[in-house]
Amino acid sequence: MAGFVVSGTQVSYIGQNCREIPEHLGRDCGHFAKRLDLSFNLLRSLEGLSAFGSLEELILDSNLLGDDLVLPRLPHLHTLTLNKNQISDLENLLDHLAKVTPALEYLSLLGNVACPNELVSLEKDEEDYKRYRYFVLHKLPNLKFLDAQKVTRQEREEALVRGAFMKVVKPTLEWTSALSNLIPSRDRASNSAQFRPLSASIGDDTASPESHPQYTPLPSASRELTSHRGFEISPPLSSLKVTFSITWD
């Protein structure tokens, strides 16, 4: 069958423009396949993958898989590559993988919005990527390789201490509104030492490069992973002196 290649326990179905896993693939190969390569297709769902219960390696690069990705339980899977898909919700994916792939040691997410590096956006830098790695290792502590890079001892230590706080996201509109109500606008006439949220750079991906905010970890109630961008407050808090006055009747 065209495009269908078997070599021992390795099965490849590459570049066939399939939108779902063909039923015959699971029927003919699911009982013996240990490595399955479905790269360069148009997959949006992994329905049918449950036929491959003995998989150890799964290659899903360059498909259309998104945040609704669902894998069956694959207890022997140690290698999973999802490069160049449409995954943006990192925490959702990692929580799912922790449940269904307990033996996972190698994971690659390059080319997804959830993986903040220059393959996704030139705005991302090394610090963005470090935070991402610490968070992934916090969620999946048994990984030995992440995005083709070996996990170091130092990364494991950082993930253990700080990984839970490395989920850096864009504030929700509700959170921004609440912040605006708590923090008054700058009073230009009195030149008072007040500050305002940079609303132009919160939730607005069209902001100019000069207005791109810096990272800040946010409370869990306001976390979303459609973006790894944080927010900033201007002027810097270090330059402010805020005084509260309370009057009792």
Steps between C-alpha positions, in 0.01 A plus 500: 500500500639840400673685780474206738847383607586227750848413621500250782301664779521846337199631310499818291210680337659829404374783280171339398283805578281284722268677744461199725691181572388245238310209650702247301821632657391399847346177381810386310779643716365595840578164662875511427600862438741652752586808294237695306580799279200706381691816409398747229131420493189703584410330825270689737406193701679187619191283503605147409832520682367271772567207265875561554521397864868395485640826364833620634558785253239727341591765241227756424700791358344745252132427550204714612467371855374757749401541862226234468769237447409170670727198514399157625694356789838391363686345796815415301540828310835662575533734199244751374562776247231757423711758318325753276140448604244747640535446873478809720373373838816359651365409843202314356730291280747422778228397744358266234839348421571441869187283514527302176875471437660410836823371337564814292866606491533694174261779402531760226258790447702731276298712261191521721375817668532312829876482448629860519803528274596669175333229291172646622585868547806720478371674813590194708843477657715263700335590830157417360625161394667431836176569683320266263751220563474539879120483482502192274747323732284591799207325334697210349798443732604173333593661169859447389480703177284801419496646148810299401698643792610284789351598834778617730536454873478876547170510311359225719596692812348823368183317395469350846532838671339740254332298228150538641528880470632507143164493332514855362189618325304796373248638755131442436277795420324452833830518689604809306169671577537423869853636498382820332242552773762459771771715340408858405617663178789743501383844598700709257380830650618422851792282385414266788696180544233266370521239229283327244498159329637495148170398345640552151731207553259273686292280272599700192730308270512795259696718740822642365828320576597781735197425718555127541486424874738306713425172677325483832359186663129547571261346755353169388153648467616721213713255308448423134754345268387646172796728552809489724511876519473663838426864581674805631402797710626846422679672654704222671384416849854553629470870424166549675405589852133434570328631814159388623290719727207362702252731676275366774163661563 
